[in-house]
Amino acid sequence: MSGALTDRIGCTLTDDACWLRIEAPAAASSLRVLDMQAITDCLRATAGPVVLAGSATLFSGGADRADMLGRPRESAIALFDLLDAVLAHDAPVIGVARGLAVGAGALLLAATHRIHATPDAVWRLPEVKLGVPPFSAVALMEGRVAPAVLTAAVYDGMAVNAQAWADGRFDDPVAATEQWLSLERRPGEWRAAADTHHFQARPRRLRLARARRASLDYLDAMLSPASG
């Protein structure tokens, strides 16, 4: 069964998982508040595995610029709610990355249980070079990647290829994800995958909660009249 959560987020239900796709063209691939809220609601209402995917060349262009400028606090809260919903999901959430994952899209990918990517996929936080503290990126990527990669990607804002952060690199990550989901449905193997997901998610959720408080405090300080 196929449908859409918003005009940018497609939804397909299969026997194995709920597939959510950021389907907008590159110029409109950013995540608006309503897109993030729709994905969050879907995650909370879905019991089984969820796959988050983008187009053939782009996972996501980040948070929507108009929302970030017009209602920055609401946009930040929607993103943190989404990231926590991914980490809190009872079944594994798999990210499928082809091409570029930027900003909020990169954070969404980092929150997933597993990442299947093409060899040329790239993860990047360009806002770091603008002076935005990477609180949430540290919370999600620490322990997931090598310290040198964490420094390059999170603190220096450099583009990092899939070899450094993907759990599997495939010419066709969609087919690889379908195969993984089919294998994980076997008795015992599925439970083991879910237990691993929960074990890894607990400390990441705690770190993300601290990052949320720090990020919102930073944003409030930046938006206060005194800061101008």
NORFEN-V6455 format. One line per field, one symbol per residue. psi: psi as a letter, one per 30 degrees, with the letter a starting at -180 (. if undefined). A space follows every 10 residues. Layout:
psi: ???
//
This chain:
psi: klakeaffjl kkklffljkk kjfllefggl jleeeeeeee eeeffkealk kklaaffkek galkeeeeee ieeeeeeeee eeeeeeefkf lkkkkjkjbk jkbeeeeeef flelkkllfg kkkkiffefg gkkheeeeee fkfflleeee eeeeefglkk lffffkfkkk eifeeeeeee eeeffkkeee eeeeeeeeee feeeeeeeee eeeeeeeeee eefkeef.
//
